Amino acid sequence: MSEFRIHHDVNELLSLLHVRGGDGAEGYIDLLQKHRTPYVNTTVSSHSAKVKLAEFSKTPEDFLRKYEELKSKNVRNLDPLVYLLSKLCEDKEMLQLLQQNAKERAESSANTTSTTTTSYSLPQTSTKMSMQELDELRKKLGNVTASSSAPLSAEVTRKMLRDKHNKKNPTQPNPVFPNWVYDRPALLGDFITSPAPAADPAVAIGTLPMATQEQALVEDLLFVLIGVDGRDITAQPVLGRQNRSFIVDATLDMSIKELVSRILPVASYYSTITRFIEEKSSFEYGQVNHALTAAMRTLMKEYLILVTQLEHLQRQGLLSLQKLWFYIQPTMRTMEILASLASSVDKGECMGGSTLSLLHDRTFNYTGDSQAQELCLYLTKAASVPYFEILEKWIYRGIIKDPYSEFMVEEHELQKEKIQEDYNDKYWDQRYTIVQHRIPSFLQKMADKILSTGKYLNVVRECGRDVTCPDAKEVLYTLKERAYVEQIEKAYNYASKVLLDFLLEEKELVSRLRSIKHYFLMDKGDFFVHFMDLTEEELKKPVDDIVPPRLEALLELALRMSTANTDPFKDDLKIDLMPHDVITQLLRVLAIETKQEKSIINADPTDVGLSGLEAFSFDYIVKWPLSLIINRKALTRYQMLFRHMFFCKHVERLLCNVWISNKDFRQYALHSAKWFAAAFALRQRMLNFVQNIQYYMMFEVMEPTWHNMETNLKTASNIDDVLCHHTSFLDNCLKDCMLTNPELLRIFSKLMSVCVMFTNCMQRFTQSMRLERLSLERGATDGPPTQSEHAEEAEKKRLTTKFLAEHVDALQSDAGFEATIIKFDSNFSTLLLELLDKLSIYSTNDCEHSMISIIYRLDFNGFYTERLERMAVERSQKAAV
């Protein structure tokens, strides 16, 4: 069972039991996956579980009746469910909890019912109902009962199936039989029930001699055995799926009546089989049912030949009632099995795979009865031929030709081009899907491989290449499952190899991934230096003022001027301006399916003043079939990683610019340089933090994870493994780069904001100093300076420097610059400590050991160790309280 299926079933069970709180579905799912054991279905285990439940039930007869009814309808997983219930009966504690839960739900439903009103208005109990009201009430109740229990007519069912098929294939409507086939009941081969009652015979048969009674009854029985009413034996009308019953003349001798009652079930079986054949042979019921009815029709011919031979004997006066009973007995078992199968297929409304499942289970269950097993095996082989023809086309060529919706794999209309456009598009998962009730039980274990085999071949066919499995052989039904399992395995291995070689060698998947790594994971350092230098002024503008073609031109220039020029796929790199900054985008993604989803999505937009740098991202053009691997979801993950690192690189450049501009002022002998030294130290701490974070992400997260993915891709055996390894690589990178944890992400975002605000403050100070300096140095003469002018210039510079030092000290003292630097230092230190503390918690409690490397890098000399230990002690004391 898939993880999705387990998740769905657990959620359904929790909602049915009205369970609230606790660990939720995730906790139960983990327990189930750790402790579940495979259920092995055997006839003995199913029977013992059924007996145990019947003994435990207060009404065992009702339970057994319901079990047989569900079994006749071929309900999937019935025996595993009964086995589970029998195990629950043995667990006393579980029984008490279930009884208590049932009592609580009954009370809550009773309270709910008492507050609702019925749709029918009944008269008050104090007044008597009139005859008219009584008739109306009777009609309403009769209509409700009829609508809930009466099956749909065959004509309505055929029309519904026909409409369903035509809707799926509007250009290829299914053929239909002409109306006269159904309008002429004499063509059906079953009893024609006349609405007028049969006339009473002139002489009651019971008054005739025994020999005459026997001869008359033999003749009647031969008619009844082929679906024609006799004189003294007449068929009763049937409604829906009822078995045919007969009325025998009451005046018959008891001994003759006894023999007749033994033979009449064969006529009932004949009626059931004939009605089934005539109904299910219609095109609307599919190819499998059509093949089954054809096989049954062949067996019925042999039965009719036997009846014809008996008629010859009867005409010659050689057939007595005893001989008729003797000759008909061997056929009775065959007719009983055929009628039972017909009733089960009809009751279960089986088509396609579900019909084959029912036939296979019957064949398997008749292991001790060789004649019955041989009969069921013949029918199953005949019915499976059209199904296996569809299967062969799917696993050998990747083509589905299933006009009647019988095959286990269903095709959906999805466009492969949308993979690059729609983040939520699930082409690979949803174009072809498994329909559980159409899987024959003997192919259940191979269903996933059958789906994958056809999908692999279909992808290659979509690329214009015709592929056919070289080991293609006809698939035939057999009780030895290994025969067709081996054929499916061969087809699967071939399809896996063909698609994998096609993607890796012809489409150069690994080279494409390396190209994406160069740009989205910032693998090409010189390219990014060129690009950021070229686009620095453009990206400072508001996003609405940026001209995308200009950015594209600058990108092209940076690609040509760097080592990225050797990349054959560089032209597929594009510019993308996003509507949100990276933190908002990440928080919106992380809030999906959480309590905060609505509040975050409906929050007031904060990106009104988004700059080009905050909105900037790369995009990449990927064509089919590589878009199966590098789809929109994967590219979105790459974009998140890129925007995160690109912003870190931007902050690093800002801090480096502050360092460069601050070097100009070291020549000034400032009288009180305490605040200036504090600013230099804070800038260096920030730079150390940003550079170490970048180093950690690139060399301790992405490079090792990338190396592991490349190694795994070399050993991948199919495209699903490639998808899994690629997705795992991206998920691990996002997790280890702190992008999947909202708490860490918010702290990191605040740290980056403090760094940016600090650089802005320092840049403003630097610019004011430069403006002051330029105003004082104004008035220099033109032309080459003389020796006296040189001396004058030197004296002017000395006086300017002295004035600037005195002026700036006074200016910054007034503006409280020192207090501003102290506040920046305090905020940065607090947030950094909070980040290290959270990283310490996650690395120990959640076993995220890779994140502890950040602590070792930022706390390389133990500067923060003592404070972190103090915070850990305070946290443990709070937890103890």
N, C-alpha and C positions, 0 to 999 in steps of 0.2 A: 504494500500500500504506500502511495506517495506521501510525502510530508504535507503537501497541500490537502490531500484527502483526510489525513489524520487531524489536521488543524480544523477543517470544516466540521468533521464529525464531533470533535470535542466541543466546539462552540455550540453545535446543535444540542448536544447532550446537556451542556450547562444551561442553555436557555430553557430546555424542557423541564429540567429539575429546578429552575429558578434559583440557581446558585449565584451568589453575589460575593464580591470581595475576594480575599485570598490572593494567590499568585496569578489568578486568571488562567487562561487557556495555556499559556506558555509553560507554566510549571507542570501541568498535567501532561502536556505533550512530551516534555523531557523525560518524565517518569515512564511514559508509555514506550518511548523509543529505547530506553535503557533496559526495560524489563520484559518487553513483549517476547513471546515465543511463537514460532510458526504453528498454525493449526493444521494438523494432518487429518483429512476427512476419510473415515472408513465407515463401512456399513455397520460394523459392530459398535463403534463409538457413537454414531448417529442414533442407532436403535436404543442403546443403553441410556443416552441422554434423554431421548423421547420418553422412555419408560419412567425414568426418574422424575421428570417434570409432570407426567401424568399422575404419578403417585402423590406428588406434592400439591397438585391442583385440587381445589374443592369440587370441581366438576370435570373429572377426567374425560368423560365421554365428549363433552363440548370441546375440550382441548384437542383430543385426538381427531375429532371431526374437522376442526379448523386447520390442524396440521395437514391432514390429507387433502383438504381443499387447496391450501397454498402449494402443496407439493404437486398437485395436478396442474396448477397454473405455472409450474416451473419457476417459482420465485427464487431469485438469486440469493446465495448466502443464507438460506433457511437453516441448513444443518449447522453451520458455524454459530448462528444466533441461538439455536436450541442448546447447543453445547455450552455456550457462554451462560445462558440462563440456568442450566443445570449446575454449573459451578457456583453461580451466585446463590443458589438454594442451599449450598453447603456452608456458605459463609454467614454465620448467625449475626455477627455485628453488622455486616452489610445489609442484611434483611431488615434489621431494626431501623437502620438509617433510612432505607427506602420506604419503609412503612410510615415512619415519621414524616418524611418528605411528602408522601402521598396524602397523608392526613392534612398537612399544611396547605397543599395545593387545592385539595377538595374544599377546605374552608374558604380559601381566597376566591375560588371559582363560584362557590355558593353565594358569597357576598356580592360578587360581580353580577351574577344572574339575578339576584333580588333587585338590583338597581335598573335592570333592563326591562323592556316591554316586548311582548310578542307581536308578530305582525298580523295575527288574526284576532279579531275582537269577538269574545264569547259573551253571551248574555249572562246577566247576574244569576247567581244560584238560587236566589229567592223566587225568580220567575220561571215559569214553564216555557220550554222551547216549542215554538209552533212547528207544524209539519214542514212548512216552507224553509224555516231556518235549519231544521234537521237535514233536509235534503241538500241544502247548500253546503252545510258542514261536511256531509258525507262525500259530496263531489270534490270539495277541496282536499280532504284527506285521501280520497282515491287518486286524485291527480298527483299529489305529492308522492304517494307510494309508487304509483306507476312510473313517474319520472325518475325516481331514485333507483328502482330495481329492474325495470324492463330494459333489455339490451337493445341496441340500435338495430334497425332492420338491415339486411344484407345490402340493399340498394343504397341506403344512406351511408353505410360504412364504405362501400365501393366509391361513392362520390367523394367522400372525405379524403380517402387515400389518393384518388385520381387528382383532386385539386392540389393536394400536398406535393405530388410528384410533378405536376405541370408547373407549379410555382417555382420549384427548384430548377426545372429545365424547361423554360417557356418556349424555347426554339425547337424542342424535340418532345412533343406530347406523346404520352404512352398510348399504344393501341388499345382499343376496347372492343368487346364483343357487341354485335348488334342487339337491339332491344328484344327482338323476337326470340333470342336464345333464352331469355329470362321470362318472357311472357307466355311461353308454351310449356306448361308443367309436364306434359306427356314426354318431353325430351329429357327430363331430368333423371329418369330411371327410378324414382322413389314413388311411394304411395301417393295417389291422388285422392285426397279426402273430399268427398262430395258434401255440400251443405245440407242436402236433402237426406233424411234418414232412409236406410235400406228397407225395402219392403219385406214383411214377414213371409217366410217360406210357407207354401201351402201345407206341407207336412213337416212337423218338427223332426229334426234328425234323430232325436233321442228315442223316437217311436220305431225307428227302423232297426232291422237286425244288426248284430255286431259287425258282421262282415261288410255289410253295406255302409255302416258308419265309418269303418276303417278305410274303405276305398274312397269315400267322399272326403275324409279328412286328409288322406295322402294327396289327393288332387289339390285340395285347398292349400296344404302346406307347400307344395311345389310352386304354386302361384305366389304365396306369401314370401317365400324365400327369394323371389326375384322382384319384390316390390309391387305386387298386384294383390288387391283384396280378393279373398275367397268368398264363398257363399256363407260359410259358417264361422270363418275367422276374418275379422275386419280390424284394420289399423285405426288407432286413435289419433286425432290431430295432435301435433307437437307445437309447443311454444318455445322459441329461442333454442337453447341448447339441451332441451330435455331428451331423454331416451324414449324411443318409440315403444308404446304399449299396445296390447291387442285385446279385443273382446272375443271370447270363444262362446259358442252356443252353450247355454247353461244346461240343456237337456242331454248333453253328451254323457256317455258312460264314463264313470270315474277312472277306469283303467286307461281308456283312450285319452281322456283329458290330461292325465298325468304324463303320458308320453308326449302329447302335444306341448305341454308346458315346458318340457325339457328341450324340445326342438325350437320353440319360438324365440329364445334369445339370439339364435343365429340370424333370424329375420330382423330382429332389433339391431344387431351389429351391422347387418347389411344396410339398413336404412341410415344409420349414423355415418357409415363410411361413404355411402353414395352422396348424401347431402354435403359431407365434407369435400369430396372430390369435386362436385359441381360448383361449390362456392369458392374453394381455394384455388381452383385452376384458372380463375380470372387473372388477367394481367396485373390488376391492382394489388394483388397479394404477394407479388414478387416472384423471382425466378426460383428460389429455394422451395417455396411452397408448391409452385408449379411442377418442379421436378419430383417432389414428394408425391403429389397427386398422380403424376404420370406413372410412377412406380407402383402406387396402390392400384391404379387402373389395370396395370398388367396382372397383378395378383387377383384382382376381381374377375378378370377374364377366365382365369383358371377355375375360379369358384363357379362362374356361370357355365363353364364347360361341364363341371361336375353335375350341376342341377339339370342341364340338358340330357346328360347320360341317364340320370335318374328318371327323367320324363319318358325316355325310351323304354326303360324297364317298366314303368307304370303302364304305358300303353300296351305292353306285351303281357300285362297281368302278373309280372314277376316281382313287383315292389309292394311289400307290406309295410306297415308302420314300424315294426321292429327293424326291418332291413333299412328303411330310411334313417332311423336313428343310428344304426350301425355305420352306414356309409357317411353320415354327416358329422360323426364325432371327431374324426381327424381334422376336419376343416374348422371345427368350433374354436379350437385354441388359436388358430391363425386369425380368424375373424374377431375374436375377443381382443387380441393384441392390437390389431389394426384399428378397431373401434376405440380402444383405450387411448391410443396415440392420437387419433383424430380428435377425440374429446379434449385431451390435454392441450393440443395445439390451438384448438378453438377457444377453450376457456382462457388460456394464457395470452390470447391474441398474438401469438408468436409469428415472427417474420424473420427471414434471414438467419443471422447468427443465433438468435434465441431458439429457433426451430431446431437447428443443428445441436445446440446444447441439450435440448430435451431428448432428441433421438440418441445422442451419445450417452447420456445418463441412463436411459432405458437399456441401451445395448450393454453398458457396463454392469448394470444391476441384474441382468439375466445371465450372469456368469455360470450359474449352476444348471441352467436350462438351455441346452445346446440348440434345440429347435427354435426357441424364442429368440435367442441371441443371434442366430444365423439370419432370421427374418429381419430383426432390427438392424443388423449390420448391412443387409442388402438395401434397406430403405435409407439408411444414413449415407451409404456410399452414393446412391442415386441422387439424394437431395443435396449432397455436398459438391457435386460436380460444378454447377454454376457459381457457387461461392468460391471454390478453389480456382476457377477461371479468373475471377476478379482478383483473387490473391496473387496469382501468378503474374498478371499484368502489373500489379503494384510492386511486388518484390523483385521482379526481373527487369522492368522497364520504367518504373516510377509513374505509371499512368493509372488513374482511377476511372473505371467505366462502370458506374453503379447507378443505373437509372431508377431503381426502385428503393434506394436508401436501405440496403441490406448489409453492406460491408461494415466492418468494425471501424474503418478509417473514414472520416467525413471531411469533405473539402469545403472550405469557406472562401467567399469572394473577398480577397484582400489584395491590394496592390503593393508589389515589392518596392515601388518607388517611394512609398510613404515611410519606409524605414529611416530615410535620411531627414524626413520632415517632422515626424510626429514622435515625441518622446515616449508616449504611452503605446505606440504601435508595437504589437507582439507578433510580427509576421511568422517568425520561426515557431512559436508556440501555438499560434491560433490558425494558421493557414490550413494545417491538417491536424485533426484531433481524434482521439479515441472516443468512441461511443460505447460505454460499458455494456449495455444490455445487448449489443450486437456482437459481442465477442463470444464465439463458441467456447464452451468450457474446456475443450481439449487444446485450445490455442491461448488460453488465459496467460500462461507463463511466458509465452513468446510475444504477447501483444505489443510491448514496448519496442522490441526488436523489429517487428513487422512495420510498425509506424516509422521508426528511424530509417529502415532500409529504403522504403519508398520515398521518404523525404530527401535522403541523400541523392538518390538517382534523379529525383524531380528537379533538384537545384541544378544539376549538371545539364538536364534537358532544357531548363529555362535559359541556359547560356548558349543554346543553339547546337548542342552536341547530342547525337543520338547514342544512347548507351543501352546495351543489353547484356545481361549476365551470361558469361560463357558456360557456366555450369547449370543452365536452365533445364530443368526436367519437370515433367508433369507431376503435380502434387496430388496424391490420392489419399483418401481417408483410410485409416487402419487403426486397429486397437493398439498397435505398437507405435506409440507416439514418436519414438526415436527416428522413424523413417522420415517424416516431414519436418521434424525438428532439425535434422542434419541439413536438409535442403534450405531451410530458412537461415540457418547459421552460415552456410556457404554464400547465400545471396547477401546477407548482412555484411560479411567480411569483404566481399567484392565491392559493395556499394560504399562502405566506409573508406576503403583504399582509394577508389576512384575519386571521390569528392575531396579527400584529404590531399591526394597528390595534385588534384586540379587547383586547389587553393594555395598550397604551399609552393608548388613549382611553377605552374603556368601563371597564376595570379600574384605570386610573390608576396604572400601574406606577411611573412616575418620581416621582409624589407619594408613593407608598408608600416608595420608596427614600429620599426626602428625610426622611420621618417617621422611618425607622430611623436615618438619619444624625443627626437631632436628639438621639436618646437614646443610641445605642450609640457614636457617635463624639463625644459630649459637645458637640454643637453649640449647645445652649441653656444658656448660662452661668448665667442667673438661676435656671433650674429646678434645676440641680444645687446651687447655693448653698442654696436653700430645702430641697431634699431632704436634703442632708447635715446641715444644721442640725437638721431634724426627726428624723432617724433616727440621730443620733450616739450617743445613749445606748443605743438598741435594738441597734445593730450591734456595740457593744462586748461584748455578751453572747456566751457560747458558742453555737454554731449550734443545739445541741439545745434550748436554752432560749428560742429566738426563736419568737414566735407569728407565722406568715406572714400571717394576716388583718390583724394590726396593721400590719405593713409595707405591705400592700396599701392600707390606709386612709391611711397617711402618704403613700404615693405618689400616691394620688388627691388628697390635700390639696395636695401640692406642684405637681401638674399644674394644679389650678384657680387657684393663687396666682401662677403665672408666665405668661410669654408662650406656654408650651406649650399653654395653654388654647385657643388658636386652631387647633391642629392637629386636623383632622377625624378622624384615626386614633389619637388618644391613648388611646382605650379598649382598643386591642389590645396595649398595653404591659403586661407582667406581671412579677412578681418570681420569681426562680429562685435557690434556694440550692444550690450545687454541692457535690459530695462531696470535691473537692480544691481546693487553692489554685491560683491561675493558673499559677504556675511549674511545679508538678507536672503540671497538665493539659497545658501546652505541651510539657514534656519527654516525657510519655507519647505525645503525638501525633508528635513528632519522632523518637521511637525506633521507630516502626512500620517493619517490614521492615529493621531493622538488627540488628547483633550484640547491642546492648544491650537489645533489646526485652524478652526474657524476664527479665533481671535487674531491669529497672525495674518491669515489671508484677508480678513476684513479690516485690518488695521489701516489707519490713515497712511497714505504714501509718504515716505520720508526721503525719497530719492528725487525730489523735485529739482534740487540743485546738483544733480549728479555730474561729476566732471568726466571728461573723456577717459582719464586714467582709471577711474573707478568702474566705468562701464566697459572698458576694453577687454576683449578676449579674442582668441583665435578660433577659427572654424576650419573644417577639413572636408573636402569633397571625396566621398567614397562611393564607388559604383558597385552594382550587383556583380558577383555574389559576395564580395568582401563585406558588403553592408550587413550581412548576417552576423559577422563577428564584430565589426566596427560600426555598430548601429548608433542610433541617436542617444540611447541610454549610456553607451560606452563613451561617446564623444562628450556628453554632458559631464560625466565623471572626470574625463581628461580636462575639460574646461574649468571645473572647480579646482582641481589641483593646480592648473596653470595660473588662474587668477589669484589664488592664495600665494603662490611663490612669486608671481609677478609683483604683487603688492609689497611683499617682503623685500624684493629687490629694489623697488621704488623707495621704500623707507630707508634702506641701506644707502642708496645714492643721496637722499636728502641729508642723512647724517654725515656722509663723507663731504658733501658740499659745505656743511657747517664747519667741518674740520679744516677744509681748505680756506674758507673765508676767515676763520679765526686765526690762522697762521699770520695773516697780515697785521694783526694787532699785538703780536708778541713783542714788536719793536718798541711799543709804547710802554714807558715806565710808569704804570698807573700807581697812584699813591695808595689806594686800598683795593688790591686785586683779589680779595677773598672771595667775593661773589663770582669773579671771572674764573677762578680756579675750580669752584664748585660746578660751574656750568661746563667746563672742560671735562671734569671727572664724570659728570652725569652723561654727557654726550658719549664718552668712551664706554660707559656701562651699557648704554642703549645699543651702541654699535656692536659691542661684544655679544649682547643678547640676540640681536637680529642675525648676525653672521653665524652664530652657533646654531640657531634654529634652522637657518638655511642649510648649513652643513649637515645637520642631523637628517633633515628631510631628503636631501639629495643623495648623500653617501651612506646613510645608515638605514634608510627606509627604501627609497626607490631603486637604487642600484642593486642591492641584494635581492629585493623582491623581483626585479626585472630579470636578474640572472636565473632565479628559480623558475620563472615563467618560461624563459627560453629553453631551459633544460627539460621542463615538462612538455613543452610543445614538440620536442624531438621524439619523445616516447609516446605521444598521443596516438591513439588507434582510431579515433573517429572525430567528427566535427563537434559532437557534444562535449568531448573532453577538451577540445580547443576553446570552446565557449566557456566552459567551467574554469579553465586555467586563466583565461583572460579576465573574466569577471572577478575571480578570486584575487588576481593581481591588483586590479583597480580598487576593490573593496578593502584590501589590506593596506594599500597606500593611503586611502582616505581615512581609515581608522587610525593608523599609526601617525598620520600627520595632524591628528586631533580634529579632523573635520566631521566626524560622526558623533561627537559628544557636544551637545549644546552648551553644557556648563563650561568646558574647557574653551570652546569656541568664543563664548562671550568674554571670558577673561582675556584671551589672546587678542580679541578685537579691541578691547579697552587699552591694552598695552600698546598696540600699534597706534591707536588714536593719541595716546599721551606722547609717543615719540614724534608723530607728525606735528602736534601742537607745539612741542618743544622746538622743533626745527623751524617752524614758522615764526616763533617768538625770537629765536636767535637770528633768523634772516632779517626780520624787521629791525632789530638792533644794529646788525651789520650795515644795512642799507642807510640807516640814520647817521651812522658814523661816517660812511663814505660821502653822503651828501654834505655833512658838516665840513669834511676835509676838502671837498671840491670847492665849497664856498670860500674857504679861507685861502686856497691856493689860486683863486681867480686873479687875473691881472698880470700874468706872466707875459713877457715881451715876445714878439715874433722875431724870427731870424736866429742865426747861430749865436749862442751866448758867449760873451767875453769872459776873461778871467775874473774881473770884478763882479760880473753877473753871476758866475759860478759861486763865488763866496757869498753873494747876497742870497742866492737860491738856497744854499745850504743853511744859512742862518734863518731863512724863512721857514724851511722844513722843521728846524729844531724848535722854533717858536710855535709852529702849528701843532707839532706833536705834544709840546708841553701844554698848549691851550686845550687840545682835545682831551688829554688825560684829566685836566682839572675840570673841564666842562662836562665830560661824560660822567665823571664821579659824582658831580653835583646833580646831573640830569637823572642818573639811575638811582641816586639816593632819594630824589624826590618821587620817582615813579614806583619805588618799592621793587626794583628789579631783583634784589637779593631775596626778598620774600617770595617772589614768583619762582625763582630757581629752587628754593627750598620746597615749595609746594609741588613743583614738578617732580623733584627727587622723592618726596614723601609718597606721592601717588604711584610713581613707577615702582618704588620698593615694595609698597603694600600689594600691588597687583602681581608683581613678580613672586613674592612670597606665597600669595594665594595660589598662583599657578603651580609652583613647585609643590605646595602642600597637596593640591588636588592630584597632581601627577603621582605623588608618593602613594596616595590612597588607591588610585586606579592600578598602579603597578603591583601593589601587594594584594588588595582585595579581589580585583578582577583579573589578576594574572596577566596584565598588559606589560610584560617585561621589557618590551622594546622602548617604551616611553621613559623608563628609568634612565636611559642614556642621556636624556635632556638634563636631568638633575645632575648627573656626573659632570656634564659639560659646563653648566651654568654655576654649579657649586664646586668647582674644581679644587678650591683651596679650603673648603669647609667653612666659608664665610657665613652661609645661611644655615648650617647644620644645627647649631644650637637653637636658633629661633624655630626651625622646623620641628625639632624634638619637643620644644616647649608647647607648640601648637598641638602636636599629637597628644601630649599629656592632658592638655585642657580639653581636647575633644573626647578622650577616653573618660575623663571625670564627668563631663556632661552626659555621656552615654550611660554611665553607672547610675547617675541620679535619675 
